[in-house]
Amino acid sequence: MGELIDKIKGNVNEAIGKAKQHSDNPDTKAEGAAQELKGKAQQTAGKIKGALGDDI
């Protein structure tokens, strides 16, 4: 179950991060880039949990 939750959170963070990067504000762009990376990390964590049977 944790695998699915991580993947969903990752997708949401990645989408929000990409949207923020289209802002004219440089701080918001930087925040968006960081949020997109966080989303990618969450998706990777979900894939790892899936491969290990959610035991981590």
Secondary structure by P-SEA (a helix, b strand, c coil): caaaaaaaaaaaaaaaaaaaaacccaaaaaaaaaaaaaaaaaaaaaaaaaaacccc
